[in-house]
């Protein structure tokens, strides 16, 4: 995929009808009510892999890339033993933390944001930005680290994304982010951990 093709596709997606609600500026939580009762499915976000193939190839990986993602076979009870109650509620029960509650909002060091459950690297520090929403936000993930699905909870239609290894819920993605993707991955801070440059990534679990 060329960058021109990607940007053309993004323009078409943004022009398509859809309702993008939740985790937006001025709302108290991603579960806030929609303003309309005629909801439509938001178009799927463009493929962020273009950034690992082009303009961001030299900055996406602060730490050595994880070659094999795999899929965790741990049970729900096993994850309860590895993460605290609030993190479990968000990661494995699709909960949401309060706005402006995450220390990761102030994290500005160079490094890698990893899944708080299985430790899979999800986002590079170079794609983090201040969205003004009260949740850590990113304009692109690392290649192949997230899965997405249609979320119709709370009377609205959104695109939920989760860790590709353990399935842990991370947040929702919207098309009101900055260049170069125009995407905003709105993430729960408790679903992430941060590893600064110079420290080794923990083992996957």
C-alpha positions in Angstrom: 0.0 0.0 0.0 1.4 3.4 -1.0 1.0 6.4 1.2 -1.1 8.1 -1.5 -3.4 5.1 -1.6 -3.7 5.1 2.2 -4.6 8.8 2.3 -7.1 8.5 -0.5 -8.8 5.6 1.4 -8.8 7.7 4.6 -10.5 10.5 2.8 -13.2 8.2 1.6 -13.6 6.7 5.1 -14.0 10.1 6.7 -16.6 11.1 4.1 -18.7 8.0 4.8 -21.7 8.4 7.1 -21.2 7.2 10.6 -21.6 8.1 14.2 -18.4 8.4 16.3 -19.3 8.6 19.9 -17.7 7.8 23.2 -14.3 8.7 24.6 -14.6 12.0 22.9 -13.8 15.5 24.1 -16.3 16.7 26.6 -17.8 13.3 27.4 -17.5 11.8 30.9 -16.7 8.3 29.7 -16.6 6.1 26.6 -20.0 4.8 27.7 -21.8 8.2 27.4 -25.1 8.2 25.5 -25.3 8.8 21.8 -27.1 12.0 20.6 -29.0 10.2 17.9 -31.1 7.0 17.8 -30.3 6.4 14.1 -26.8 4.9 14.5 -24.8 3.6 11.7 -21.7 1.4 11.7 -18.5 3.4 11.7 -16.1 2.5 8.8 -13.2 0.3 9.9 -10.1 2.3 10.6 -7.4 2.2 7.9 -4.6 -0.3 8.2 -1.8 1.3 10.3 0.8 -1.2 8.9 1.7 1.4 6.3 3.7 3.2 9.0 5.9 0.2 9.6 6.5 0.0 5.8 7.2 3.6 5.2 7.5 7.0 6.8 7.7 5.7 10.4 9.9 2.7 9.9 12.9 4.2 11.7 11.0 5.4 14.8 8.3 2.9 15.6 10.5 0.4 17.5 12.3 1.8 20.5 12.9 -1.7 21.8 13.9 -4.8 19.6 10.8 -6.0 17.8 8.9 -9.0 19.2 9.1 -11.5 16.3 6.3 -13.9 17.4 3.1 -12.6 19.0 1.4 -15.9 19.5 -1.9 -16.3 21.4 -2.0 -16.7 25.2 -3.8 -19.8 26.5 -4.3 -18.5 30.1 -7.8 -18.7 31.5 -9.7 -15.9 33.1 -8.9 -17.2 36.5 -5.2 -17.2 35.6 -5.3 -13.6 34.6 -7.0 -12.7 37.9 -3.8 -13.9 39.6 -1.6 -11.7 37.4 -3.3 -8.3 37.4 -5.1 -6.3 40.0 -8.9 -6.1 40.3 -9.3 -2.7 38.5 -7.0 -3.8 35.6 -8.9 -7.1 35.3 -12.2 -5.2 35.1 -10.9 -3.1 32.2 -8.9 -5.8 30.4 -11.2 -8.8 30.7 -14.6 -7.2 31.5 -14.3 -4.2 29.0 -14.5 -1.6 31.8 -13.4 2.0 31.7 -11.2 4.0 34.0 -12.2 7.6 35.1 -10.9 10.4 32.9 -7.6 12.0 33.8 -6.9 9.2 36.3 -3.9 7.6 34.5 -0.3 8.6 35.3 0.5 7.6 31.7 -1.2 10.9 30.5 2.0 12.7 31.7 4.4 10.1 30.3 6.6 11.8 27.7 9.7 9.6 27.7 10.9 7.6 24.8 9.9 4.0 25.2 7.2 1.3 24.5 3.7 0.9 25.9 2.9 -2.7 26.5 -0.3 -4.7 27.4 -0.6 -4.7 31.2 -1.7 -8.4 31.2 0.5 -10.3 28.7 3.3 -7.7 28.2 2.9 -7.6 24.4 4.3 -4.3 23.0 1.3 -2.3 21.6 2.3 1.3 21.0 5.6 3.2 20.5 6.1 6.4 22.4 6.5 8.3 19.0 2.8 7.9 18.3 1.5 9.1 21.6 -0.1 12.6 21.7 -2.3 14.8 23.9 -5.9 14.4 22.7 -7.6 16.4 25.5 -9.9 13.5 26.2 -8.4 12.4 29.6 -7.2 9.1 28.3 -3.8 8.1 26.9 -4.1 8.5 23.1 -2.1 7.3 20.1 -2.2 7.8 16.4 -0.9 4.3 15.4 -0.1 1.0 17.0 2.8 -1.4 16.3 2.1 -3.7 13.4 -0.1 -6.7 14.1 -0.5 -6.0 17.8 -4.2 -5.2 18.0 -7.5 -6.9 17.1 -10.7 -4.9 16.5 -14.4 -5.7 16.7 -17.7 -3.9 16.4 -19.0 -2.7 19.8 -22.7 -1.9 20.1 -22.7 -1.5 23.9 -24.3 1.5 25.6 -26.6 2.2 22.7 -23.9 3.2 20.2 -21.7 1.8 17.5 -17.9 1.9 18.0 -14.8 0.1 17.0 -13.2 -1.6 20.0 -9.6 -2.7 19.9 -7.8 -5.3 22.1 -4.5 -6.9 22.6 -3.8 -9.5 19.8 -2.1 -11.9 22.3 -4.4 -12.1 25.3 -7.5 -10.4 24.0 -7.4 -7.8 26.8 -9.6 -4.8 26.1 -7.6 -1.6 25.5 -10.0 1.0 24.2 -11.8 2.4 21.1 -10.4 3.9 17.9 -11.9 7.0 16.3 -11.2 9.0 13.1 -10.6 12.4 14.7 -6.8 12.0 15.4 -3.9 13.9 14.1 -1.8 13.5 10.9 -0.5 11.3 9.5 -3.2 8.7 10.2 -6.2 10.8 11.4 -6.8 8.1 13.9 -7.1 8.3 17.7 -6.6 5.1 19.7 -8.2 6.1 23.0 -6.7 3.7 25.6 -7.3 2.9 29.2 -4.1 3.6 31.2 -4.6 0.6 33.5 -4.6 -1.6 30.4 -1.0 -0.5 29.6 2.4 -0.4 31.2 5.3 1.7 30.0 8.9 0.5 29.5 11.3 3.4 29.0 14.2 3.3 26.6 17.2 1.6 28.2 15.1 -0.9 30.2 14.5 -4.4 28.8 11.0 -5.4 27.8 9.5 -8.0 30.2 8.9 -11.6 29.0 5.6 -12.2 27.3 3.2 -14.2 29.5 
